[in-house]
Amino acid sequence: MIEEGIANKLRGIVEKGGYLDSPEDLINYSYDSSADESLPDAVLLPETTEQISEIMKIAGEFAIPVTPRGSGTNLSGGTVPLKGGIVVSLTRMNRIIEFSAANRYATVEAGLTNLELQNEVQKEGLFYPPDPASWAVSTMGGNVGENAGGPRGVKYGVTRDWVLGLKAVLADGRIINAGGVTAKNVTGVDLTSLFCGSEGLLGIVTEVTVKLLPVPPFQQSIQAFFKEIDHASETVARIIGSGIVPVALELMDSVVINMVEDSKHIGLPRDVAGMLLIMVDGVESECRKQTELIAEICKGEGATRIEIAKTAEEEDTLWIGRRSAFGVMSQKRPNCILEDVTVPVSKLPEAVKGIIEIGKKHRLTVGVLAHAGDGNTHPMIVADKRDKEEWKRVEEAITELFQLAVDLGGTLSGEHGIGISKKPFMPLIYKEPEFQLLKELKQVLDPKGILNPGKIMN
Ligand SMILES: Cc1cc2nc3c(=O)[nH]c(=O)nc-3n(C[C@H](O)[C@H](O)[C@H](O)COP(=O)(O)OP(=O)(O)OC[C@H]3O[C@@H](n4cnc5c(N)ncnc54)[C@H](O)[C@@H]3O)c2cc1C
């Protein structure tokens, strides 16, 4: 509960309608795309960096917890206001501030969605490579907060690789500018990267400058089906090892394939164990050579059916299944836990097999979806959190998934962040000296611990 005098001060900072505290509104901001929830005391919808600075000064003075929020699509509880307080939603800050086609960069407000940016720069023949599947709704600030990736990550990397600079408000209200707009910039320590993946713990990002690329002249996708899941996952390392750098290399197991087919009726075979979906881009003649070589590799590894898209329409059709997979799985049961344990590509076969075995052992429905080309697996567990016995099995399975990834030389998250859900597993990766350093960093930037308390290191 925010004391009335403080609430009035906060109301005075934002525009009309920018302070929400009705029970219905608070419920809307109490959860995200994870299974966690907790009510805030108020929600603020600022429209400028300066307003956020004023909000942080008041929050600091009265030690009020502040949870920065974009669209709340994160899958790890990052925007759940664990300790109540204020949610600062950036969605009203959604302008493109500057777009330079000549210099190939754009500076945008943090509440702009990824797709709005893509649509705008595409008019000039440019694109922004990071493409989280949530791009129609997830914001650029949220993409920075989680250091989001997407299917194109195999070739183009994650958000951090494309952020040239940013503006942020610190816990005490100070406004900082990190990085800049130049393609190269090694002036001092890289503060920009510090904020990528910082999950709203170090400051509130209000503007982001990203670099852009020309849209590749051609792209082509190829789909291959396998009777054995090992054959599908072993093919991934063969393709990467062949020297081809695909844009995307996705894997779906039979659980996901069948659920997608149940819902979408797109002709996916039901009697297969795995599917790979691979995209290349660049000069047309080179792409065609690469898809032929990929088809040969898939055949050599036992693929039973291979389809290469010949037109843009066929290209779209091939991707329908992959794009809809999470949505389809989410409709099956009240909860769909989408984890993102990540391993070195050569360990993918062991990881995929291990995930399937863990699902069987705990009698759970687990589908495997993976940005396989960079070892980033997405085990999807569908369950009902209200069923305590089932949920206990879910939690045991998740613990084993993380241990499996670490045993294979991997990590807890490739792109979804730690938030609440993976915090207990941090000691698997961060030992005392590194964890202490994280805490000290937090102490310097947010000594009162008001930014997103209860997450990662506080
Ligand atoms: C259907 C679906 C598909 C998805 N696909 C992908 C995918 O392919 N790849 C991927 O990486 N992720 C994916 N995600 C996860 C999610 O969409 C991403 O993490 C995304 O970057 C979150 O953006 P958002 O605007 O919703 O941020 P939010 O969920 O609102 O916030 C995410 C985190 O960033 C912090 N934050 C938000 N805005 C700011 C800011 N302005 N300043 C500082 N901190 C901030 C929050 O406190 C929180 O910790 C998917 C999610 C769904 C539901």
The ligand as an SDF file (V2000), in Angstrom:
LIG
                    3D

 53 58  0  0  0  0  0  0  0  0999 V2000
    5.0880  -16.6800  -27.1300 C   0  0  0  0  0  0  0  0  0  0  0  0
    6.4290  -16.2130  -26.6380 C   0  0  0  0  0  0  0  0  0  0  0  0
    7.5390  -16.3820  -27.4310 C   0  0  0  0  0  0  0  0  0  0  0  0
    8.7890  -15.9550  -26.9990 C   0  0  0  0  0  0  0  0  0  0  0  0
    9.8620  -16.1240  -27.8240 N   0  0  0  0  0  0  0  0  0  0  0  0
   11.0740  -15.6920  -27.4200 C   0  0  0  0  0  0  0  0  0  0  0  0
   12.2080  -15.8710  -28.2700 C   0  0  0  0  0  0  0  0  0  0  0  0
   12.1170  -16.4090  -29.3710 O   0  0  0  0  0  0  0  0  0  0  0  0
   13.3930  -15.4170  -27.8220 N   0  0  0  0  0  0  0  0  0  0  0  0
   13.5310  -14.7980  -26.5980 C   0  0  0  0  0  0  0  0  0  0  0  0
   14.6330  -14.3990  -26.2560 O   0  0  0  0  0  0  0  0  0  0  0  0
   12.4770  -14.6440  -25.7840 N   0  0  0  0  0  0  0  0  0  0  0  0
   11.2530  -15.0510  -26.1510 C   0  0  0  0  0  0  0  0  0  0  0  0
   10.1870  -14.8910  -25.3280 N   0  0  0  0  0  0  0  0  0  0  0  0
   10.3720  -14.2310  -24.0190 C   0  0  0  0  0  0  0  0  0  0  0  0
   10.0980  -12.6980  -24.0150 C   0  0  0  0  0  0  0  0  0  0  0  0
    9.2170  -12.3370  -25.0550 O   0  0  0  0  0  0  0  0  0  0  0  0
   11.4000  -11.9180  -24.1240 C   0  0  0  0  0  0  0  0  0  0  0  0
   12.1510  -12.1070  -22.9450 O   0  0  0  0  0  0  0  0  0  0  0  0
   11.2080  -10.4010  -24.3340 C   0  0  0  0  0  0  0  0  0  0  0  0
   12.4740   -9.8200  -24.5060 O   0  0  0  0  0  0  0  0  0  0  0  0
   10.4900   -9.7110  -23.1900 C   0  0  0  0  0  0  0  0  0  0  0  0
   10.0750   -8.4320  -23.6400 O   0  0  0  0  0  0  0  0  0  0  0  0
    8.9470   -7.6440  -22.8370 P   0  0  0  0  0  0  0  0  0  0  0  0
    8.7600   -6.3050  -23.4370 O   0  0  0  0  0  0  0  0  0  0  0  0
    7.7290   -8.4620  -22.7190 O   0  0  0  0  0  0  0  0  0  0  0  0
    9.6760   -7.4830  -21.4290 O   0  0  0  0  0  0  0  0  0  0  0  0
    9.1150   -7.7840  -19.9920 P   0  0  0  0  0  0  0  0  0  0  0  0
    8.6810   -9.1880  -19.8910 O   0  0  0  0  0  0  0  0  0  0  0  0
    8.1470   -6.7330  -19.6220 O   0  0  0  0  0  0  0  0  0  0  0  0
   10.4460   -7.5860  -19.1280 O   0  0  0  0  0  0  0  0  0  0  0  0
   11.5170   -8.4840  -19.2210 C   0  0  0  0  0  0  0  0  0  0  0  0
   12.6050   -8.1110  -18.1980 C   0  0  0  0  0  0  0  0  0  0  0  0
   13.2270   -6.9030  -18.5770 O   0  0  0  0  0  0  0  0  0  0  0  0
   13.0170   -5.9040  -17.5980 C   0  0  0  0  0  0  0  0  0  0  0  0
   12.6560   -4.6970  -18.3390 N   0  0  0  0  0  0  0  0  0  0  0  0
   11.6210   -4.5120  -19.1800 C   0  0  0  0  0  0  0  0  0  0  0  0
   11.6830   -3.2810  -19.7190 N   0  0  0  0  0  0  0  0  0  0  0  0
   12.7830   -2.6940  -19.1810 C   0  0  0  0  0  0  0  0  0  0  0  0
   13.3760   -1.4280  -19.3450 C   0  0  0  0  0  0  0  0  0  0  0  0
   12.8550   -0.5240  -20.1530 N   0  0  0  0  0  0  0  0  0  0  0  0
   14.4930   -1.1450  -18.6460 N   0  0  0  0  0  0  0  0  0  0  0  0
   15.0410   -2.0700  -17.8260 C   0  0  0  0  0  0  0  0  0  0  0  0
   14.5190   -3.2850  -17.6270 N   0  0  0  0  0  0  0  0  0  0  0  0
   13.4080   -3.5880  -18.3170 C   0  0  0  0  0  0  0  0  0  0  0  0
   11.9080   -6.3970  -16.6900 C   0  0  0  0  0  0  0  0  0  0  0  0
   12.0350   -5.9190  -15.3840 O   0  0  0  0  0  0  0  0  0  0  0  0
   12.1020   -7.9030  -16.7900 C   0  0  0  0  0  0  0  0  0  0  0  0
   13.0870   -8.3120  -15.8850 O   0  0  0  0  0  0  0  0  0  0  0  0
    8.9300  -15.3350  -25.7190 C   0  0  0  0  0  0  0  0  0  0  0  0
    7.8000  -15.1680  -24.9200 C   0  0  0  0  0  0  0  0  0  0  0  0
    6.5590  -15.6060  -25.3530 C   0  0  0  0  0  0  0  0  0  0  0  0
    5.3730  -15.4000  -24.4550 C   0  0  0  0  0  0  0  0  0  0  0  0
  1  2  1  0
  2  3  1  0
  2 52  2  0
  3  4  2  0
  4  5  1  0
  4 50  1  0
  5  6  2  0
  6  7  1  0
  6 13  1  0
  7  8  2  0
  7  9  1  0
  9 10  1  0
 10 11  2  0
 10 12  1  0
 12 13  2  0
 13 14  1  0
 14 15  1  0
 14 50  1  0
 15 16  1  0
 16 17  1  0
 16 18  1  0
 18 19  1  0
 18 20  1  0
 20 21  1  0
 20 22  1  0
 22 23  1  0
 23 24  1  0
 24 25  2  0
 24 26  1  0
 24 27  1  0
 27 28  1  0
 28 29  2  0
 28 30  1  0
 28 31  1  0
 31 32  1  0
 32 33  1  0
 33 34  1  0
 33 48  1  0
 34 35  1  0
 35 36  1  0
 35 46  1  0
 36 37  1  0
 36 45  1  0
 37 38  2  0
 38 39  1  0
 39 40  1  0
 39 45  2  0
 40 41  1  0
 40 42  2  0
 42 43  1  0
 43 44  2  0
 44 45  1  0
 46 47  1  0
 46 48  1  0
 48 49  1  0
 50 51  2  0
 51 52  1  0
 52 53  1  0
M  END
$$$$
